[in-house]
Amino acid sequence: MNRSEAKFFNNNELHFYDATNLPFGYLLKSLIVKIRRKLFGKILHSDDRFMWTMTSVSDAIETPTENVRNYLERKTIRNILKEITKEEQIISACEIGCGYGRVIMVIKEFAQKVIGFERESHLVDIARSLLPDIEVLQVDTIDKISELNKGPFDFVMTCTVLQHLPDDFCKRVLLDIQKLVPRGHVLLIEKTEDISTTENLNDVNEFISRARAVGIYKEWMGPFDMIGTWPRILEATYFNKSPGTCMLFKRH
């Protein structure tokens, strides 16, 4: 071979390119790098190493913030479920407003049967594809789930769902939840301090973000007893340092 050639693989085929056609500056820089590595070793030139990015660390693209938040929220839920199962077994459980299944998978660690209820059909499709061992059902409204006859359940959870509902609708959802759990636990994870809320409190056609005090949920959940509360913990960089409360109720 009477000319310089650069080789590389592309789509499993071997190609040859004439290196003499490259700009002189590029060739000179490459030559200098090779000489430095030969004389001093690669360790002195860490700037030449492969640079890892978020997408090369994992091809399941997710921001670091999302990763930390998901871990922290699942950890809190897992710890609460550990406390519950110290005393009694959870056979059947559900999450109301499960979205694409971000936290429902934690419930599956403790319950034999888990069902997720979600209004948005595209989120249901994602959850079903990612979590085939969990039944995810599309519902038109979340205040009539008891009519589907999928219960009763030993454990029911909602996570940041009620804070986006008007009072009347929220009360109807809570009454329906009580029908789903004749005996067992209900975990509500909701905003309880008036931080970053919307002026809109009632128009369901627009975005609602509201806070209700723990005492309000305690009143609306009667005859269930509130047996414990825990702070909702998010990533340290989140602007709201009091994003919500995990409220555990039980009917004896």
C-alpha positions in Angstrom: 0.0 0.0 0.0 1.7 3.2 -1.2 -0.4 5.8 0.6 -1.5 6.6 4.1 -4.9 5.2 4.9 -7.3 5.6 7.9 -9.6 2.7 8.7 -12.8 2.6 10.6 -15.9 0.4 10.9 -19.3 1.7 10.0 -22.4 -0.5 9.9 -20.2 -3.6 10.1 -18.3 -2.7 6.9 -14.6 -1.8 6.6 -13.9 1.5 4.9 -10.6 3.1 3.8 -10.1 6.8 3.7 -7.1 8.6 2.3 -5.5 10.4 5.3 -3.4 12.6 3.0 -6.6 14.4 2.1 -7.0 15.7 5.7 -6.0 19.2 6.6 -2.4 19.7 7.5 -3.3 21.2 10.9 -5.3 18.1 11.8 -2.5 15.7 10.8 0.0 17.8 12.8 -2.2 17.7 15.9 -2.7 14.0 15.7 1.1 13.4 15.3 1.8 15.6 18.4 -0.7 13.6 20.5 0.8 10.3 19.4 4.3 11.5 20.3 3.2 12.8 23.7 1.5 9.5 24.5 4.5 7.6 23.4 6.9 9.6 25.5 4.9 10.4 28.6 2.0 7.8 28.7 -1.7 8.3 28.4 -2.1 8.9 32.1 -0.7 12.4 31.8 -3.3 13.4 29.2 -6.6 12.6 30.8 -8.2 15.3 28.6 -7.8 12.9 25.7 -10.0 10.2 27.4 -13.5 9.2 26.5 -16.0 11.6 28.1 -19.0 9.9 29.7 -22.4 11.7 29.3 -25.8 11.0 30.8 -26.9 9.1 27.7 -23.7 6.9 27.6 -24.1 6.1 31.4 -27.6 4.7 30.6 -29.5 4.5 27.5 -32.7 4.9 29.5 -32.7 8.6 29.2 -33.6 10.3 32.4 -32.3 13.5 34.1 -30.3 13.3 37.3 -33.0 15.3 39.0 -35.7 12.8 38.1 -33.5 9.9 39.1 -32.9 11.3 42.6 -36.6 12.4 43.1 -37.9 8.9 42.1 -35.4 7.2 44.5 -36.4 9.5 47.4 -40.1 9.2 46.9 -39.9 5.4 46.5 -37.8 5.2 49.6 -40.4 7.0 51.7 -43.2 4.9 50.4 -41.2 1.7 50.9 -40.4 2.6 54.5 -44.1 3.3 55.2 -45.1 -0.1 53.7 -42.5 -1.8 55.8 -44.1 -0.4 58.9 -47.5 -1.6 57.7 -46.4 -5.1 56.9 -44.7 -5.6 60.2 -48.2 -6.1 61.6 -50.3 -7.4 58.7 -50.0 -8.7 55.2 -51.0 -6.7 52.2 -52.8 -9.0 49.7 -54.4 -6.5 47.3 -53.4 -2.9 46.7 -54.0 -0.1 44.3 -52.8 3.4 43.3 -55.3 6.0 42.1 -53.8 8.2 39.5 -50.8 6.1 38.9 -49.6 7.9 35.7 -47.0 5.9 33.8 -46.3 3.8 37.0 -43.5 6.0 38.5 -44.0 4.8 42.1 -46.6 2.0 41.9 -43.8 -0.5 41.4 -42.9 -0.1 45.1 -46.3 -1.3 46.2 -45.7 -4.5 44.2 -42.8 -5.3 46.5 -45.2 -5.7 49.3 -48.6 -6.7 47.8 -49.5 -9.9 45.9 -51.9 -8.1 43.6 -51.6 -4.5 42.5 -53.8 -2.4 40.3 -53.2 1.1 39.0 -56.0 3.4 37.9 -55.3 6.2 35.5 -57.4 8.6 33.4 -54.9 9.5 30.6 -54.8 6.6 28.1 -51.3 7.4 26.8 -49.9 7.1 30.3 -51.8 3.8 30.7 -50.2 2.5 27.5 -46.7 3.4 28.9 -47.4 1.8 32.3 -48.7 -1.4 30.7 -45.6 -1.8 28.5 -43.1 -1.1 31.3 -44.8 -3.0 34.1 -46.5 -6.1 32.7 -46.9 -7.7 36.2 -49.1 -4.8 37.3 -52.7 -4.4 36.0 -53.3 -0.8 34.9 -56.8 0.3 34.0 -57.9 3.4 32.2 -60.8 5.2 33.9 -62.8 8.2 32.8 -63.1 9.6 36.4 -61.4 8.7 39.7 -64.4 9.2 41.9 -66.2 6.0 40.8 -63.5 3.4 40.9 -65.5 1.3 43.5 -68.1 0.7 40.8 -65.6 -1.3 38.8 -65.7 -4.1 41.4 -62.0 -4.6 41.5 -61.7 -4.4 45.2 -61.7 -4.7 48.1 -58.2 -3.6 48.8 -55.9 -3.8 51.8 -54.0 -0.7 50.8 -54.8 2.3 48.6 -52.5 5.2 47.7 -52.7 8.5 45.9 -49.6 10.6 45.2 -50.0 14.3 44.3 -53.5 13.7 42.8 -55.9 15.3 45.2 -54.0 18.6 45.3 -55.1 19.1 41.7 -58.8 18.7 42.4 -61.5 21.1 43.6 -62.9 20.5 47.1 -66.2 18.8 46.0 -64.4 16.4 43.6 -61.7 15.6 46.2 -64.4 14.7 48.8 -66.1 12.4 46.3 -62.8 10.7 45.6 -62.1 10.2 49.3 -65.5 8.7 49.9 -65.0 6.3 47.0 -61.6 5.3 48.4 -63.2 4.5 51.7 -65.5 2.1 49.9 -62.5 0.4 48.4 -60.9 -0.3 51.8 -63.4 -1.9 54.2 -60.4 -2.7 56.5 -56.9 -1.6 55.8 -54.7 1.4 55.1 -54.9 4.5 52.9 -51.8 6.6 52.1 -52.4 10.2 50.8 -49.3 12.1 49.6 -50.4 15.7 49.0 -49.3 19.3 49.2 -50.2 20.6 52.7 -48.5 24.0 52.8 -49.6 27.0 50.8 -46.5 27.3 48.6 -46.5 27.6 44.8 -50.3 27.3 44.5 -52.6 28.6 41.8 -55.3 31.2 42.1 -57.5 28.7 40.3 -59.1 26.4 42.8 -62.2 25.2 41.0 -61.9 25.2 37.2 -61.0 21.7 36.2 -60.4 22.8 32.6 -57.4 24.7 33.9 -54.4 23.7 35.9 -55.0 23.5 39.7 -52.3 23.3 42.4 -53.6 23.8 45.9 -52.7 22.9 49.4 -54.9 21.5 52.1 -53.9 21.3 55.7 -53.3 17.9 57.3 -56.3 18.5 59.5 -58.6 18.9 56.5 -57.7 15.5 55.2 -58.0 14.0 58.7 -61.6 15.4 58.9 -62.6 14.3 55.4 -61.2 10.8 55.9 -63.4 10.0 58.9 -64.1 7.3 60.1 -60.5 6.4 59.2 -58.0 7.2 61.9 -54.8 9.1 61.0 -52.0 6.9 62.4 -48.9 8.7 61.1 -47.4 11.5 58.9 -44.1 11.8 57.2 -42.7 14.7 55.1 -42.6 14.2 51.4 -38.9 14.4 50.6 -37.6 15.5 47.2 -34.2 16.4 45.8 -32.2 19.1 47.6 -32.3 21.4 44.7 -36.2 21.6 44.6 -37.4 25.1 45.2 -40.1 24.1 47.6 -38.6 22.8 50.8 -42.1 21.6 52.1 -43.6 20.0 49.0 -46.1 17.8 50.9 -47.0 15.3 53.5 -47.4 11.6 53.5 -50.6 10.9 55.6 -51.4 7.3 56.6 -54.9 6.3 57.6 -56.4 3.1 58.9 -59.9 1.8 59.4 -59.9 -0.8 62.3 
